[in-house]
Amino acid sequence: MPPTALPHDHPVDPDRVTTARERVISLDDAGRLAGLLGLISDPVRSRLLFALSGVERLCVGDLALALGVSDDAVSYGLRMLRTAGLVTFRKEGRVVYYSLAPSFPHPLLEHCLRQLLSVAVPEDER
């Protein structure tokens, strides 16, 4: 789809504009990415991902103990993550164990999130 003319349709640096345009993700992909980032923007859900990245599997009660939150908060967070395909579960007897989905890029996500934490300016320093 050709770009639409904007008030600033005369680029100062046409080569860089072309390069940037080639690297931009589609609106659909941007929407999906925004949805995923919104999903993990919740503190419980992001902490669940970190907790599960360090172990093979955990049940709801153990995750609640690890995070210091209620079983209900963990259950809700896991349900949201499971719906997005980020977490899987396996039932063994009466216990349900959760783990990151096999295709989940745990080392990459953990690295990216920790890097973001290191570069983000804490609110009290703004």
N, C-alpha and C positions, 0 to 999 in steps of 0.2 A: 504494500500500500504506500503510495507516495506521500511524503510529509505535506501537511497542510501549511499554508502560508500563515505566519504569525507576525505580529507587529515588528518583530526583530528577525526578518527573513533574509538579512544580508550579513552572513557570518564574518566575524573579524578574522577567524582562522578556519577556513573551509576544510583543511585536512583534519584538524582536530575534531571538528563537528562531525565529519564523516566517520572518523574512528569511534567517536562516542556513540553515534547513531547505530553503528554496527554492533556495539557491545550492549546496548540497552535491551533488556528482556521485554517480552510482549506484555501487553496489559493483562492478559489472562494469567500469565506466570507471576506478574507483580501482585495480582490479587491473591493468588494462592500463597505466595511468599508472605504477604502481609497477614493473611489468615493464620499461617503457621507461627509467625513471629508473635502475633497477638495471643495465640494459644499458649506459647511458652513464656509470655510476659507475666503470667500469674506466678507469684513467688512459690506457691506449693508445687505447681506443675514443673517449673524449672528445677526446683530442688529434687523432685522425684526423678527427673532425667539424670541429674548428677548422681543421685544415690544408686540408681539402677546401672549406671555406667561402670560402677566399681565392683559390682557383684554379678554373679550369674543369674540370680533370681531372689525375690523376697515376697512375702505375703503382706497383706494390708496392715496387719498389726505390727509387724516388724518395721515396715516403712514408716508407720506413724511414730514408733519409738525413735527411729533414726532421725526423723524430721522434727520431732517434738510437737506434733499436731495431732488432731483427733483422727480416729479411724474414718469418720464421715468425710473429712476434708481430703484424706488420701483416696478414699473410694471415688469421690467425685472427680478428683484430678486424674486418677487412672482411667476412669470412664471417658473423659475428654481426650486423653492421650491415645487411648485404645481406638476411639472413633476416628481419629486422625491417622491411624495406622502406625503410630510411633512406638506403641507398647503392645505386647502380646501376653497371653495368660495361658496357664496350664493347670488343670485341676488334678490334684493327687489326693484321693479320698475326699475328705471334707475341706481340705485346704486348697486355696487358689493362689498360685505363685505367678508373679508378674516379672517380666523381663523386657528389655528393649527389643524391638522388632529386629529380626535377623538382618534386614537391609539398613538398619539405622546406622548412620555414620558416627558412632560414638567418639572415637578419638578426634575426628574433625570438629564435631560440634563442641565438645568440651574445650578443645584448643581455642576455637573461635570465641566462645562465650567468656573464657578466662581472659583472652586478649582484650575483648570489649570492656571487661571490668577494669583492666589495668589502664586503658586509655580514657575511659569515661571520667569526667571530672565529678568528684563527689559534690552533692548539693551544697554542702556547707562551705565549699571552696569557690563557688561561682560568684 
